[in-house]
Every structure is written in structure tokens, then in C-alpha cells.
């Protein structure tokens, strides 16, 4: 909604010969993975393993979880395995089902260009009203409508950031005044949103999107990195909440607290999956707006 850092060099046990000056060669000692910081490991992953279809995050114990999808095979998988194995048990490699992708499709909800996305949260700055959605949605259209025939204008894209981040802001048209500060629960009711916060590992959350409605799960990691085919996005929330195409931009929340915007993931809501979210607080700060 959809992309980056300094590099740490890893020393191999290479001979450092001073031919003609020293009687023998000197060798650098191998680096012990246990002595490396999590940030040093992820910096190396960013340098050497930024492969579309991969993602990684650090768990509360400082262990790095590297995930890869069905598209990472052959030489790409060999490269990923080669990079990760040098860190021993500091890094765990796991397979994700399906393809890691941005969630965007044609259907119902907010329409821009040839695509459908989901509205995240209504926000405002003073008496000016906006809504947030995914950055990869904001990149594809300047005007957004509430219907597929594009006869009811919602507003125009005011800002968008993807890759790197995955958020966008759309300014409501003055002719469209129905924008309550709630999230649709797809059961005839809605959840009032009164504040925004940061997700925490283990937190129970819900996601609302125009394709699959509302689904629940838990936060598995924060500050995750995802390598989409279109670029890398960092600082994401990883969850076990499912999502599908068209859910992009939709709301991640816990009770009345806004947490994130649906970015992408793998799997589906029939068999389950992994979904990543852009933290909403970053978008609120960037655009100087607030939920209500």
C-alpha cells in the first residue's frame, strides 16, 4: 500500500598474504553469528537477498524469520539459502503458500483506473476530510469513485508513497459528505474509531476489506520487510489474518484503535494466509491528519 539501509560486510576466513614481506600468511577469524545484532543480519539480507517473493522480520527473541513464496525456486532459492545459512540458527527459513503480492483487484468498493481497492480510515485536518488507503492503490489513480460505473466521485489522490512505504491519502470531494469515522464490519454494524496506535506482537486484531469482509487474527511481528515484484516495503506489521485481491488499503484495527492499512501477503481466506499492513500512525504523521 506496497519498497533502503546500510550494509554490514561479513568476513570470511580468507588468507591475508603479505608476499615477500611476511614469512607466513595471516587469516581473519570467521564471524560468530551469535555476536551479530539483528540489524546487522537484516542489513545483509537487504543487500544480498532482496528477492521478489521474500519477506523477513525479527521475533521478540532476536531471531530472524525469512519467508519465501512459491515463485522463489531454482537459482533464486539457492541464493536465498546461501545467504541465510551463514547465520546458523539466528535465521529461520520458512515457506509461505501461494504468491506474495499486493492485494488489488477489480470489483466493488473504491474504484480508481481499472482497479478496486478498499478504504482504510476516514481522517481529517481541521474541517478538511480525507481517507487513507494503500500507496500501491494511490499510485494507479488520481480520482476515486464509490461505484464501478464511476458516477459518484469520492475524491482525488493528494499523496502516495510506494514502494518504501505503502500508504496514500485521498481528499474528499466537497460534494461527498458521507464519511463517518467508522469501519464497516460487514454485518450491518460498524466499529467507531477514536484513536490510532502501534501494533504489538501477540495483539488480537481485525481486518476489514471490500473483497472478504472482516477477518480476525493476531500480530506475528512488527517492522517486517516485504520484497514485492514492484519494490521493497519496510516497517510493516505481519499478521495471520487472511486477505485477498481488492482488500488492499483496508483497515487493520483493535477495538476502537486504528492500527494499519492492508498492503499485501500470500494465501487466501479459504485456506488461510499471511498478510502485511502499513502502520497507520506513519501515514497520519506524514500527512498531518487524525482519525475521528
C-alpha positions as CSV (number, residue, x, y, z in Angstrom):
1,X,0.0,0.0,0.0
2,X,3.3,-1.9,-1.2
3,X,9.5,-0.9,-1.0
4,X,16.9,1.3,1.8
5,X,19.7,0.8,4.6
6,X,23.5,0.5,5.4
7,X,25.4,-2.7,4.7
8,X,27.4,-4.9,7.0
9,X,30.2,-6.9,5.5
10,X,30.7,-10.4,6.7
11,X,34.3,-11.6,7.0
12,X,35.1,-15.0,5.5
13,X,38.2,-17.0,6.6
14,X,40.3,-15.6,3.8
15,X,44.1,-15.7,3.8
16,X,45.6,-12.2,4.0
17,X,49.0,-12.8,2.4
18,X,51.8,-10.3,2.5
19,X,54.0,-12.0,-0.1
20,X,57.7,-11.2,0.2
21,X,57.2,-9.3,3.5
22,X,55.8,-11.9,5.8
23,X,57.1,-15.5,6.3
24,X,53.6,-16.8,6.7
25,X,50.0,-15.9,5.8
26,X,47.6,-14.4,8.3
27,X,43.9,-15.4,8.3
28,X,40.9,-13.4,9.6
29,X,38.8,-15.4,12.1
30,X,35.2,-16.3,11.0
31,X,32.4,-14.1,12.4
32,X,30.3,-15.9,15.0
33,X,26.7,-15.4,14.1
34,X,25.8,-15.2,17.8
35,X,27.7,-12.0,18.1
36,X,25.9,-10.2,15.3
37,X,23.0,-7.9,16.0
38,X,19.6,-8.4,14.4
39,X,20.0,-5.2,12.5
40,X,23.4,-6.3,11.1
41,X,21.8,-9.5,9.8
42,X,18.8,-7.8,8.2
43,X,21.2,-5.3,6.6
44,X,23.0,-8.1,5.0
45,X,19.7,-9.6,3.9
46,X,18.7,-6.3,2.4
47,X,22.0,-6.2,0.5
48,X,22.2,-9.8,-0.7
49,X,18.7,-11.3,-0.5
50,X,16.2,-8.7,-1.8
51,X,14.4,-11.2,-4.0
52,X,10.8,-10.7,-5.0
53,X,8.6,-13.1,-3.1
54,X,10.6,-12.9,0.1
55,X,10.0,-11.2,3.5
56,X,11.7,-11.1,6.8
57,X,11.2,-9.8,10.4
58,X,12.7,-10.2,13.8
59,X,10.9,-12.1,16.6
60,X,10.9,-10.9,20.2
61,X,13.9,-13.2,20.9
62,X,16.1,-11.5,18.3
63,X,15.7,-14.4,15.8
64,X,15.2,-13.5,12.1
65,X,12.4,-15.3,10.2
66,X,12.9,-15.3,6.5
67,X,9.9,-16.3,4.4
68,X,9.6,-17.1,0.7
69,X,6.7,-17.9,-1.6
70,X,6.0,-20.3,-4.5
71,X,7.9,-18.1,-7.0
72,X,11.2,-18.4,-5.2
73,X,12.7,-21.6,-6.8
74,X,15.8,-22.8,-8.5
75,X,18.7,-20.2,-8.6
76,X,16.7,-17.7,-6.5
77,X,16.1,-20.3,-3.7
78,X,19.7,-21.4,-3.9
79,X,20.8,-17.7,-3.5
80,X,18.4,-17.2,-0.6
81,X,19.6,-20.4,1.1
82,X,23.2,-19.4,0.7
83,X,22.7,-16.0,2.2
84,X,20.7,-17.3,5.2
85,X,22.7,-20.3,6.1
86,X,25.8,-18.3,7.1
87,X,23.9,-17.0,10.1
88,X,23.2,-20.5,11.5
89,X,20.3,-20.8,13.9
90,X,20.0,-17.0,14.1
91,X,17.9,-17.2,10.9
92,X,15.0,-19.5,10.2
93,X,13.9,-20.0,6.6
94,X,10.2,-20.8,6.1
95,X,8.0,-21.5,3.1
96,X,4.8,-19.4,2.5
97,X,1.9,-20.9,0.5
98,X,0.9,-19.1,-2.7
99,X,2.4,-15.9,-4.1
100,X,3.4,-12.8,-2.1
101,X,1.6,-10.0,-3.8
102,X,-0.1,-6.6,-3.4
103,X,-3.9,-7.1,-2.8
104,X,-5.6,-5.3,-5.7
105,X,-8.4,-6.5,-8.0
106,X,-11.5,-5.4,-10.0
107,X,-14.8,-5.4,-8.2
108,X,-16.6,-3.3,-5.5
109,X,-15.7,-0.6,-3.0
110,X,-13.4,2.3,-4.0
111,X,-12.6,2.4,-7.7
112,X,-9.7,4.1,-9.5
113,X,-8.5,3.5,-13.0
114,X,-9.2,-0.2,-13.8
115,X,-8.8,-1.3,-10.2
116,X,-10.7,-1.8,-7.0
117,X,-9.2,-1.2,-3.5
118,X,-10.5,-0.7,0.0
119,X,-10.9,2.4,2.0
120,X,-8.9,2.3,5.2
121,X,-9.8,5.1,7.6
122,X,-11.5,8.4,7.3
123,X,-9.3,11.2,8.6
124,X,-9.3,14.9,8.8
125,X,-7.2,18.0,9.2
126,X,-9.4,20.7,10.7
127,X,-12.6,20.9,8.6
128,X,-11.0,19.2,5.5
129,X,-11.7,15.5,5.2
130,X,-9.7,12.7,3.6
131,X,-9.4,8.9,3.6
132,X,-6.3,6.7,3.8
133,X,-5.7,3.7,1.6
134,X,-2.7,1.7,0.3
135,X,0.1,3.5,-1.5
136,X,0.1,1.0,-4.4
137,X,-3.5,1.9,-4.9
138,X,-2.8,5.7,-4.7
139,X,-0.1,5.3,-7.4
140,X,-2.6,3.9,-10.0
141,X,-5.4,6.5,-10.0
142,X,-5.9,10.2,-9.4
143,X,-9.7,10.0,-9.0
144,X,-11.6,7.6,-6.8
145,X,-15.3,6.6,-7.0
146,X,-17.7,4.7,-4.8
147,X,-19.2,2.7,-7.7
148,X,-17.8,0.6,-10.5
149,X,-19.6,2.8,-13.2
150,X,-17.6,5.7,-11.7
151,X,-20.5,8.1,-11.5
152,X,-20.1,9.0,-7.8
153,X,-16.8,10.8,-7.1
154,X,-15.3,10.3,-3.7
155,X,-12.2,12.4,-4.2
156,X,-8.8,12.8,-5.7
157,X,-5.4,11.4,-4.6
158,X,-3.4,14.0,-2.7
159,X,-0.4,12.0,-1.8
160,X,1.0,8.5,-2.2
161,X,4.1,6.6,-1.1
162,X,5.0,3.2,-2.6
163,X,7.4,1.3,-2.6
164,X,9.4,2.1,0.6
165,X,6.1,2.7,2.3
166,X,2.5,1.7,1.3
167,X,0.1,4.5,2.1
168,X,-1.9,7.1,0.2
169,X,-4.3,9.9,1.1
170,X,-7.4,10.9,-0.9
171,X,-9.1,14.3,-0.4
172,X,-12.8,14.0,-0.3
173,X,-14.8,16.0,-2.9
174,X,-16.9,18.8,-1.3
175,X,-19.9,17.2,-2.9
176,X,-19.4,13.9,-0.9
177,X,-20.2,14.5,2.7
178,X,-21.0,10.9,4.0
179,X,-17.7,10.0,5.6
180,X,-18.2,8.8,9.2
181,X,-15.2,7.8,11.4
182,X,-16.1,4.2,11.5
183,X,-15.1,0.8,10.0
184,X,-17.6,-1.4,8.2
185,X,-18.0,-4.8,10.0
186,X,-20.0,-6.3,7.1
187,X,-22.8,-7.5,9.3
188,X,-24.9,-4.4,9.3
189,X,-22.9,-2.7,12.0
190,X,-19.7,-0.6,12.2
191,X,-16.8,-0.1,14.6
192,X,-16.2,3.5,15.8
193,X,-12.6,4.5,15.5
194,X,-11.5,7.0,18.2
195,X,-7.7,6.8,18.2
196,X,-4.6,5.4,16.4
197,X,-1.9,3.3,17.9
198,X,1.1,0.9,17.2
199,X,0.6,-2.8,16.8
200,X,2.3,-5.2,19.2
201,X,3.3,-8.9,18.8
202,X,0.5,-11.2,20.0
203,X,-2.2,-8.5,19.8
204,X,-5.6,-9.6,18.7
205,X,-6.7,-7.7,15.6
206,X,-9.4,-7.5,12.9
207,X,-9.2,-6.5,9.3
208,X,-12.0,-5.1,7.1
209,X,-11.8,-5.2,3.3
210,X,-14.2,-5.0,0.3
211,X,-13.5,-8.5,-1.0
212,X,-13.6,-10.7,2.1
213,X,-15.2,-8.6,4.7
214,X,-14.0,-8.9,8.3
215,X,-11.4,-11.4,9.5
216,X,-9.6,-11.8,12.8
217,X,-6.2,-12.9,13.9
218,X,-3.1,-11.9,15.7
219,X,0.0,-9.8,15.1
220,X,3.0,-12.0,14.5
221,X,5.7,-9.4,14.0
222,X,6.4,-5.7,13.5
223,X,9.0,-3.9,11.5
224,X,8.8,-6.6,8.8
225,X,10.4,-6.2,5.3
226,X,8.5,-7.4,2.2
227,X,10.0,-7.7,-1.3
228,X,7.2,-7.3,-3.8
229,X,7.9,-7.5,-7.5
230,X,7.4,-3.8,-7.7
231,X,9.8,-3.0,-4.9
232,X,10.6,-3.3,-1.2
233,X,8.4,-2.1,1.6
234,X,9.8,-1.8,5.2
235,X,8.4,-1.4,8.6
236,X,5.3,-3.5,8.1
237,X,3.0,-5.4,10.5
238,X,2.9,-9.1,9.9
239,X,-0.3,-11.0,10.9
240,X,-2.0,-14.3,10.3
241,X,-5.2,-12.6,9.2
242,X,-6.2,-13.6,5.7
243,X,-6.9,-11.2,2.8
244,X,-7.4,-11.3,-0.9
245,X,-7.3,-9.2,-4.0
246,X,-9.3,-5.9,-3.6
247,X,-8.7,-5.9,0.2
248,X,-5.7,-3.5,-0.3
249,X,-5.9,-0.4,1.7
250,X,-8.5,-1.8,4.1
251,X,-8.4,-1.2,7.9
252,X,-6.5,-3.2,10.5
253,X,-7.8,-2.3,13.9
254,X,-8.2,-3.5,17.5
255,X,-11.4,-2.3,19.0
256,X,-11.7,1.5,18.5
257,X,-7.9,1.8,17.7
258,X,-6.7,2.2,14.1
259,X,-3.5,0.2,13.5
260,X,-2.8,-0.3,9.8
261,X,-3.6,-0.4,6.1
262,X,-3.7,-3.6,4.2
263,X,-0.6,-3.9,2.0
264,X,-0.3,-7.5,0.7
265,X,0.5,-11.1,1.5
266,X,0.1,-14.7,0.5
267,X,-2.6,-17.3,0.7
268,X,-6.4,-16.6,0.8
269,X,-9.4,-16.7,3.1
270,X,-10.3,-20.3,2.2
271,X,-7.1,-21.9,3.3
272,X,-5.6,-19.1,5.4
273,X,-2.6,-16.9,4.8
274,X,-0.2,-14.2,5.9
275,X,-1.0,-10.5,5.5
276,X,1.2,-7.4,5.9
277,X,0.0,-4.0,6.9
278,X,1.4,-0.5,6.7
279,X,1.3,1.1,10.2
280,X,-1.3,3.8,10.1
281,X,0.5,6.1,12.5
282,X,3.2,6.8,9.9
283,X,0.7,7.9,7.4
284,X,-1.2,10.1,9.9
285,X,2.1,11.8,10.8
286,X,3.2,12.2,7.2
287,X,0.0,14.0,6.2
288,X,-0.8,15.8,9.4
289,X,-4.2,14.2,9.8
290,X,-6.1,12.3,12.5
291,X,-8.8,9.7,12.8
292,X,-12.1,10.8,14.3
